Each structure stands twice: as C-alpha cells, then as structure tokens.
Amino acid sequence: MAFLASSLVRDVGLRLLLSPISATVISRTACVAVGVGFPVYSTIKAIESQDQQDQEQWLMYWTVYGCFHAVEIFGDKLFFWFPYYHHFKLAFLIWLQLPISNGSRKCFIRIVRPFFLTHKKQIDSFVDEAWNEINQTVNDRQQELELVRSAGQKLVTALTDSSSEQEGAVSQPEFVEYLDNILADGDTINNEERDQS
C-alpha cells in the first residue's frame, strides 16, 4: 500500500511539474526560492561565519546571478518562447550553487571577469556618468523631494494621531485638512520658484 501511495505521489508530482500551465508557476516559484531565497540565507551565514572562501563563493554567485538576470531581462520575450525554459533556468541556478560543480566560480572566471576586464574603462565611464546624473537630478529636485517628505510625515502623523484616538481610519475632515495643508505647502514652493524667476 505504501508503495502504491508513493508511486501515486510521484506521478502526480511529475504531471504537475511537466504540465504546461502549472509547470511555469511551480518552476518560476522554485527559481525564486533556489535562485534568491537560499543564496540570501547562505550569504548571511557566510558573512556571520567570517569564512573567506564561503564569502568569495557567494560574491561570485551574486555577480554571475546579477549578470544572468540582466541578460534575462533584456531577452525576456525571446527566452520564454523556449519550452521548459524555467526548468533549465532552475537547473542552471542549482548548478551555480553546488559546491561540487563550482558553477559560479567557473562562470565568473570564464565569462564575467574577462568581459569586465576587457570593457572596464567603458563600464567605469558609464557608471560615473550615471552616478553624476543621479546626483544632479536629486540636487535639482531637492525642493520637490522635501515636499514629498513633508507630505509623507504629515500623512503618517495624521494616521497615527487618529489611530491613537480611536481604532479605525482617519476621519474624512482630518484627512481633507491634511491634504489642504500639503497642497498649500506645494503652492508656497511654487510661488517662491516663480518669485525667484
């Protein structure tokens, strides 16, 4: 009887894994669990253990995984046409992590590192330009960011004040008053900008 039950479970499991609709859901979930969940846990353990070799292994894994994910994002529409793509992806992620195969080290040394060393100047230039552009945008939009921060603080204050007074949501008049205050702050900033120009 136990043999029959295990055979039934195996058959049902295989049919779920290999059927077109559920295969995608199950294998995508497994890819996230195996590709991100377990490595996060293992990386934290490696950091806490202070084991240099373990830390290096997981740094290489995350580097290879990041490169793979970037390629996957751009090739998304093409890759998903291949049957059992997620099954192959799952097998690849497991291969990257297995200490016996040392897959992440092999991919890092044979593919990622040579590519990086060949294109290091262009990558550095791109990263520097992007970082400078982000800093410039943040500096240019400081007033707007301050307005958003202020609005967020007021909203949080309104929500916490009302929840301490009574169990439930913010009353409509209070919420409207806070929204009016937020909009008034925005009008003040816009008027100051007009006066300066």
C-alpha positions as CSV (number, residue, x, y, z in Angstrom):
1,M,0.0,0.0,0.0
2,A,2.9,2.4,0.9
3,F,4.5,1.6,-2.5
4,L,1.2,2.5,-4.3
5,A,0.9,5.8,-2.4
6,S,4.5,6.8,-3.2
7,S,4.0,5.9,-6.8
8,L,0.8,8.0,-6.9
9,V,2.5,11.0,-5.3
10,R,5.4,10.7,-7.8
11,D,3.1,10.5,-10.8
12,V,1.0,13.5,-9.6
13,G,4.2,15.5,-8.9
14,L,5.6,14.8,-12.3
15,R,2.4,15.7,-14.0
16,L,2.2,18.9,-12.1
17,L,5.8,19.8,-12.9
18,L,5.5,18.9,-16.6
19,S,2.1,20.2,-17.4
20,P,2.3,23.5,-19.4
21,I,0.3,25.7,-17.0
22,S,1.4,24.5,-13.6
23,A,4.9,23.9,-14.8
24,T,5.5,27.6,-15.3
25,V,4.1,28.5,-11.9
26,I,5.9,25.8,-10.0
27,S,9.3,26.2,-11.8
28,R,9.2,30.0,-11.5
29,T,8.5,29.8,-7.8
30,A,11.3,27.2,-7.5
31,C,13.6,29.6,-9.4
32,V,13.0,32.4,-6.9
33,A,13.4,30.1,-3.9
34,V,16.5,28.4,-5.2
35,G,18.0,31.5,-7.1
36,V,17.4,34.1,-4.4
37,G,15.9,32.6,-1.1
38,F,18.6,30.0,-0.4
39,P,21.5,32.2,-1.5
40,V,20.4,35.1,0.7
41,Y,20.3,32.7,3.7
42,S,23.7,31.2,2.7
43,T,25.2,34.6,2.2
44,I,24.2,35.8,5.7
45,K,25.6,32.6,7.1
46,A,28.9,33.2,5.2
47,I,29.1,36.8,6.5
48,E,28.5,35.7,10.1
49,S,31.0,32.8,9.9
50,Q,33.8,35.0,8.6
51,D,34.8,32.2,6.3
52,Q,36.7,33.9,3.5
53,Q,36.2,31.0,1.0
54,D,32.4,30.9,1.6
55,Q,32.1,34.7,1.3
56,E,34.1,34.6,-2.0
57,Q,31.8,31.8,-3.3
58,W,28.7,33.8,-2.6
59,L,30.1,37.0,-4.0
60,M,30.9,35.2,-7.2
61,Y,27.4,33.7,-7.2
62,W,25.7,37.1,-6.8
63,T,27.9,38.5,-9.6
64,V,27.0,35.8,-12.0
65,Y,23.4,35.8,-11.0
66,G,23.2,39.6,-11.5
67,C,24.7,39.3,-15.0
68,F,22.4,36.4,-15.8
69,H,19.4,38.3,-14.6
70,A,20.3,41.4,-16.6
71,V,20.6,39.3,-19.8
72,E,17.3,37.6,-18.9
73,I,15.5,41.0,-18.5
74,F,16.6,42.1,-22.0
75,G,16.0,38.7,-23.6
76,D,12.7,38.1,-21.7
77,K,10.4,38.0,-24.7
78,L,12.7,35.6,-26.5
79,F,13.6,33.2,-23.7
80,F,10.0,32.5,-22.6
81,W,9.2,31.0,-26.0
82,F,11.5,28.1,-25.3
83,P,9.7,25.1,-23.9
84,Y,10.7,24.3,-20.3
85,Y,12.8,27.5,-20.1
86,H,12.2,27.8,-16.3
87,H,13.2,24.1,-15.8
88,F,16.6,24.8,-17.5
89,K,16.9,28.0,-15.5
90,L,16.3,26.2,-12.3
91,A,18.9,23.5,-13.2
92,F,21.4,26.3,-14.1
93,L,20.8,28.1,-10.7
94,I,21.3,24.8,-8.8
95,W,24.5,24.2,-10.9
96,L,25.8,27.6,-10.0
97,Q,25.4,26.9,-6.3
98,L,26.6,23.4,-5.9
99,P,30.0,23.2,-4.3
100,I,30.8,20.0,-6.3
101,S,30.3,21.8,-9.6
102,N,31.6,25.1,-8.5
103,G,29.5,26.6,-11.3
104,S,29.5,30.2,-10.1
105,R,33.3,30.2,-10.0
106,K,33.6,28.7,-13.5
107,C,31.1,31.3,-15.0
108,F,32.9,34.1,-13.2
109,I,36.4,33.2,-14.3
110,R,35.5,32.1,-17.8
111,I,32.8,34.7,-18.8
112,V,32.2,37.6,-16.3
113,R,35.7,38.5,-15.3
114,P,37.2,38.5,-18.9
115,F,34.2,40.6,-20.1
116,F,34.7,43.1,-17.2
117,L,38.5,43.4,-17.7
118,T,38.0,44.0,-21.5
119,H,35.3,46.6,-21.0
120,K,36.4,48.1,-17.6
121,K,37.0,51.7,-18.9
122,Q,33.7,51.9,-20.7
123,I,31.8,50.4,-17.7
124,D,33.6,52.8,-15.3
125,S,32.7,55.7,-17.5
126,F,29.1,54.7,-17.8
127,V,28.7,54.2,-14.0
128,D,30.4,57.6,-13.3
129,E,28.1,59.4,-15.8
130,A,25.0,57.6,-14.4
131,W,26.0,58.4,-10.8
132,N,26.7,62.1,-11.6
133,E,23.4,62.3,-13.4
134,I,21.5,60.8,-10.5
135,N,23.2,63.2,-8.0
136,Q,22.5,66.2,-10.3
137,T,18.8,65.2,-10.6
138,V,18.5,64.7,-6.8
139,N,20.1,68.1,-6.2
140,D,17.9,69.8,-8.8
141,R,14.8,68.3,-7.3
142,Q,15.6,68.9,-3.7
143,Q,12.5,71.1,-3.1
144,E,10.2,68.5,-4.6
145,L,11.8,65.8,-2.5
146,E,11.4,67.9,0.6
147,L,7.7,68.4,-0.3
148,V,7.2,64.7,-0.7
149,R,9.0,64.0,2.6
150,S,6.9,66.6,4.4
151,A,3.7,65.3,2.9
152,G,4.6,61.8,4.0
153,Q,5.4,62.9,7.5
154,K,2.0,64.7,7.7
155,L,0.2,61.7,6.4
156,V,1.9,59.4,8.9
157,T,1.2,61.9,11.7
158,A,-2.5,62.0,10.7
159,L,-2.8,58.3,10.6
160,T,-1.0,57.7,13.9
161,D,-3.0,60.5,15.7
162,S,-6.3,59.2,14.5
163,S,-5.4,55.6,15.4
164,S,-4.4,56.6,18.9
165,E,-7.7,58.5,19.4
166,Q,-9.9,55.7,18.0
167,E,-9.5,52.4,16.4
168,G,-10.0,52.9,12.7
169,A,-9.2,55.1,9.7
170,V,-8.5,58.8,9.6
171,S,-11.8,60.8,9.7
172,Q,-12.6,62.5,6.4
173,P,-12.5,66.1,7.7
174,E,-9.0,65.5,9.2
175,F,-7.8,63.9,6.0
176,V,-9.1,66.7,3.9
177,E,-7.4,69.3,6.2
178,Y,-4.1,67.5,5.9
179,L,-4.4,67.3,2.1
180,D,-5.2,71.0,2.1
181,N,-2.1,71.7,4.2
182,I,0.0,69.6,1.8
183,L,-1.3,71.4,-1.2
184,A,-0.8,74.8,0.4
185,D,2.8,73.8,1.1
186,G,3.2,72.9,-2.6
187,D,1.6,76.2,-3.6
188,T,4.1,78.1,-1.4
189,I,7.1,76.3,-3.0
190,N,5.7,77.0,-6.5
191,N,5.1,80.7,-5.6
192,E,8.7,81.0,-4.3
193,E,10.0,79.5,-7.5
194,R,8.0,82.0,-9.6
195,D,9.2,84.9,-7.5
196,Q,12.8,83.8,-7.9
197,S,12.5,83.6,-11.8
